[in-house]
């Protein structure tokens, strides 16, 4: 497939491809196959970093709550442990969602 471009159009496409860190042919292919949308690698990297940080903090909360639940079980404060169990389950679900989102973002071309 070939496309005729003016010098100005070619320059604009080259500039945009460079902004995404892509060769012109790869930029053009992605634009055509993705309906004219390409995720900015800088935005992608920021999203990965934010999700990784969120996953880390969520795990820390889960560990802390698990320690509280364990202490409640040891001391016989079973109602507290029963209250914390759904929270721990929710944190586990959030962690799973974060990991899934990270996997999807990291798997993008």
Protein Blocks (a to p, Z undefined) as FASTA:
>chain_A
ZZdddfklmmmmmmmmmmnopafklmmmmmmmnnopacdfklmmmmmmmmmmmmmmmmmm
mmmmmmmmmmmmmnopamlmmmmmmmmmmmmmmmmmmmmmmmmmmmpZZ
